[in-house]
Amino acid sequence: MSKNLPDKHISGTLKQLSTPWLIALERAYRVKKMNLNKGFILDLACGSGIQLAAYSSQLNIPCIGIELDPERAVISRNTLDGILNQDLNSKSKIITGNCLKKDEINLENNILFSLIHLDPARPTDIQAHTISEMEPNPIDALDIWKNELIENRGGVILDLSPRLSKDQCIELKNELKRILPDFKQTWEWASQGRGRVDRLSVWLGSVAGENTKSRYVRNHPKELEKSIIIESEQLPWENENLPLKNTSVKVGETLSIVDPALISSGLENAWLNSKNSEGRWIRKSGRRPLFIHSEKLIENGENYSLISESGVIRSIIEHNINNGVEPLIEMGKKFELKKLTLRLKISPELQPILQSKLDRNLIDFGGVGFVVELPNNKLAICTKI
């Protein structure tokens, strides 16, 4: 395993924008399993050098980073010094320059690249991004460096903003096809949790999946090998997004709260197909997508799952949670629950007060349950399975 990342070299805004070390390692860990051709790893805008160092250390391949900002270039060099072994470090280098001005980049003649990575900068204070806002422009950059890729049949990993619209993604997909027509594409949505997609990327050429057009990765918080990966032979926008037909529920059905980032990636049907599960979605929006099914959904590992809660609906009541938890206390006692967790939208100030009152008034023995708000605004009291 590589050395720990020397955070002392990275501070302020750059540290906030840098790829977390564990995420960089997880990606490099997966690339390590692929059949890359011989050649250097090239990062066209290496920033702090974290992802570049992860690739190089895990694949045991020397690297070259290009960075426009001289101060960031120094930080990137320090990152390589702190992570790579002496042999790799001596063969690797950071070049201060503009990757869009290829003629000014001093590279050895006939140098080959096995993998090219690009993570363009983009604005941090807006809710939606466009391709034109990225610096360097990924289309221009890959157009300039495409001959190196084509010559060695290398791979490309292009980081994007998860805030790109579907139309922007389709536009970029077509542009990448124009630049590298024979390179397969795998689009990847990745999440560290917290209910959102943190990273969107495109993997091309030798790092693209053989029959995989899209992928969702739920990064494990500690163990790289246990990250959950869902793959599909279709892109999310190739599937017709049909409206939900039946959002009604009844007592006795099994309900699960599913990772909302999976829904954002558009790969929820691929996930269900991997479980061979039948059922229906009653809500796909918001922080708590709800799925109704007849059999328990089995996930890999008991403590790590795309399902945050799963249980049998024991009761459905009409109640506004802002009016208190007395009806829930009554239901908790009726079903002999020692814990009943509120899994619904409540103001941050009110939530701990209501949850504490529930906790104090339930019996000291029994089962465990949770409460969700249904699409019809009624509350479902569920016992966990």
N, C-alpha and C positions, 0 to 999 in steps of 0.2 A: 504494500500500500504506500502511496505517496506521502511525503512529509506534509505536516499541517501547513495551511496557508499563512504566510507571514503578514497578518493584518496590519502590522505596524507600518507597512509601506503604503497602505491604502487608507485614505481618510476623507472626511467631508462628503461632498456631493458625489465624487467618483465612487466611493465605497457604497453609497446608496444605489448607484446605477450598475454596479458590478454584479455579475452572475454569482449567486451563492456557491461556495466551494463544493458543498455536497451535491448540488444540482449539476455543476460542471463535471464532477466525478461520475455521477450516474450516467450522464450522456456519453462520456468517454468510455465507461464500462460497456455500454451497448455497442459502441462503434468498434471496440476491441474484438467483438465476436464476429465482425464482418470481414470479408476477404478484400482488403485494400491492396492495391498495387504498390510497388516500391516508390518511395519519393517522400519529400518533406511535407509537413503540415504547414499550410499557409493561412494566416489570419489577416484579412485585408484591412481591418480596423480593430486592432487588438485591445485598445483601451488599457485596462489594468493588467491584462495578460492572464487572467484567471482561467478562462476556458482553454486558451492555447496551452497553458502549462498542464492542465488536466489531460488534454489529448496526448501531449508529448510524453508525459510520465506514464500514462496507462498503456499506450501503444508502443512505448519504447522507440519512438521515431523522433528525430530532430525537427525543430520547427523554426519558422520565420514569421515574425509579426511586423506588420506595417502600421504605423500610428502617426497621424497628422500632427497631434499636439506634442511638443517636445517634453513637457513635464510628464504627461501620461506615458510617453515612451520610456522615460527613466523608471517610472513605477513598474511598467511591464517588464523591463530588464531585471529589476529587483525581484519581481515575482518569480521569474524563471530561475534566478540565482538561489532563491529560497526553497524551490521545489524539485527542480531537475537534478539528477545525479551529475557528477563531474563530466562524464563522457558526453551525455546528451547536451549539457549546458555549453560545452566547448564547441559543439557543432551547430548550435542554435544562435539566432541573432534577432535583434529588434532594429528595424529601420525606421527612421523618422522621415516621413514623406506622405504624399498623397497617392493613394492607390489608383485614382482616376488619371494620374499622370504616370503611366507605366514606364515611359521612356526615361523618367528621372529616378526610377527605383533601381538601385545597383544590385543586380542579381548575377550569379554565375551563369555562364553560357550552358545551354542544354540542361538546365536544372529541371527536375521532375517533381510534381506534386501529387501526393496520394489523396489529399483531402484539402479542400479550400473552405474556410469558414468566414462568414460575414455576419456581424451583428451591428447594423447601422444605428446611429443615434436618432432619437426622435423626441419631439416635445413631451414634457412630463406633466404639463398643467392643463391638458385638454382631454375630453372624454372620447374623442374619435380621431383616428389617424388616417392619413393617406400615404400612398407610395411616394409621392413627390416630396413629402416632409422628411423622408429619411435621408441621412447623410452618413456615408455616401449613398447616392441613389443605387439601390441593388441591381436594377436593370442595367444601368450604365456600367457598373463595376463588373458584373459577370460578362457583359458583352465584350469588355476590354480584355478580360482574363480567360475567355472561353477556349482559346487555342491550347492553353496549358492543360485544361481539363480534357478536351477532346483527344489530344495527343496521347495522354496517359490513361484514358478512360477512368479518370479519378471521380471522386465524390464531392458533393457540395452540401453544406449545412447552412441554410440561410435563416437567421433569426428575424422574426417580424413582430409587430405589435399585435397582441390579442384584440386590440381595439379596431383592427381593420374590418371594414364592412364586407359582406358577402360579395358585393360587386367588385370591391377592390381586390379581394382574393382571386376571383375569377379572372380579372384583368391581369394580375401578376402571373397566374397559372399559364395564361396564354402567351404572355411575354417570355416566360421561361421556356416554354415549348418552342417559341420562335428562335431563341438564342441557342438552346441545346435540344434540338428536335429528337435526338435519339436517346436522351436521358430520361429514365423513369422518374416519377415524382411521388413522394409520400409526404402528405401534409400531417403535421403532428400538433396536437393540443396537449399541453402539460399543466398539471396543477399540483401545488404543494398543500392543498386543502383550503380551508377558510371559504369554501364555496365558490371559488372563482378560478378561471383559467389564467395562469400566470405567464405562460409562454406559448407562442405560436411559431412554428418553424416549418420549413420545407426541406426535405432530404432528397437529394437528386443523385442520379448515377449509381455508383457502386455502393452507396449507403442507403439507397431507396429499397423498400421491400419488394420482393419478387412479384407478389400478387397483392400488395398492400397499397391502397391509394390514400388511406387515412388511418390515424392512430391516436388513441387517447392514452396518456401516461399519468397515472396518479403516483407521484413520487413518495416513496416510503420516507418517513421523517428521519430514520436512523440507518436502516439496512438497505443498501443499494439493490441487492438481489431480490428484494421483496416488493419492489415497485410493481403496481398493477398495470398491465398493458392490454388494451383492447384494440383490435385491428379490424379493418373492413376493406373489402374490395371496391367500395364505392366512396365517393366524396360526399360529405354531408349535404351539400346543395344539389346533389344528384337525386336525393330521395325527396319525394313529395311530402311536405309537412302538412299532413291532414289534421283537421280540427278534431278535438277530443269529442267522441260521440256520447259516451256514457260516463258521467261523473258522479252518479249516485252510488252510495255504498250502503251496506246493511250489516247488522250485528252478526258476528261469526266469520266475516271475511278477514283475510290477512292483509295488513297494510305495512308498507315499508317507505321510509324517508330515504331518498336516494341522493347521492352526491350531485349538487346543482351544476358543478363544472362539467360533469359528464353530459348533461343536457346542453350546456353551452357549446360543447364540441360537436354536437349533432350525432354522436355515436351511441346513443342509448339503445337503439334497436340492435346494433351489433353486440352490445353487452348482453342484452336479453337473449339473443340467439346463442351466445356462448354458454348461457345457463340452461338452455333448452326449456325456458320457462314461458308459460302462457299467462296472460293477465291483461290488465288495461291501466293506462295512465289516467288519473283523475285530475292531476295538476302537473304541469311541466315548468311553470314560471316560478320566480321567487327563490328564496333560500331553501325551501323544503318541498321539492318535487315529490309527489305521492304516487305510488304504484300499488295496485290491488292485485293479489294473486292467490292461488289456492294452495300452493306448496311452498315450503320454506326455500328461499333463495340461498344457495350455498356459495360462500365466498372463500377465497384462499386465505387461510389464517383466521384464527378466532378473534384476534385483536386488531385486524386491519382490513378494512372493507370499504366498498363504495356505498354500503348501506349504513346510515348512521343510527337508525332505529328500525326494528321490525317487531310487529306484534299482532295479536288477534283483537279485533274490535269487540269490546265487551258492552259498550253503551254509546249512544249518540244523543246528545242533549242540546237544547237551545239555551245558550247562555253567553252573555257579554263578559269576557274575562275582566274588563275594567271595573265591573261591579263586585269583584271579590271572588274567592275560591271556595265558598261554603258548599256549593253543589258538588264540587270536585272532591272535597273532604268526605262528603257523604258517600260518593261513589267509591272512593278509595277504601273506606271502611267496609263497604258492602262487598267488595271483591278481595278483601283482606290483603291490601297492598301496604308494604312498609315504605315504599318510595313511589312517587308519582311526579314525573318530571314534565315541566311545561315546555313543549316544543312548538311554540306559536309566536306570532309577532306581538310583542309587548314592549312598552317604552322601557328604556334601560333603567330609569329610576324606579319603575314599578315592579319590574321582574323579580329582583331579589327579595322584595317585601312579600310578594305573593308566594314565591317558592318557599321562603322561610316559614310562612304560615302553614303551607301544606305539609312541610316536613315535620313541624311540631305537633300536628294534629292527627297524623296517621299512626297506626299501631306499630309496635316494635318488631313484629314478625309478619311473615307473609311474602307475597311476590313483589315484583317490580313492574311499574307501568309508565306510560307517558300519555300526554294529551296533545292532539293536533287540531288545527282548525281545518275543516273540510271546505271544498269549493262553495258550498251553500251557506257558509258562515256558521254552521253548527260545529260543535266540538265532539270529537271522538275520543273516548277513553279506551286505551289499549293496554293489554298485558303483554309484556315482552316474551319472545320465544327464543 
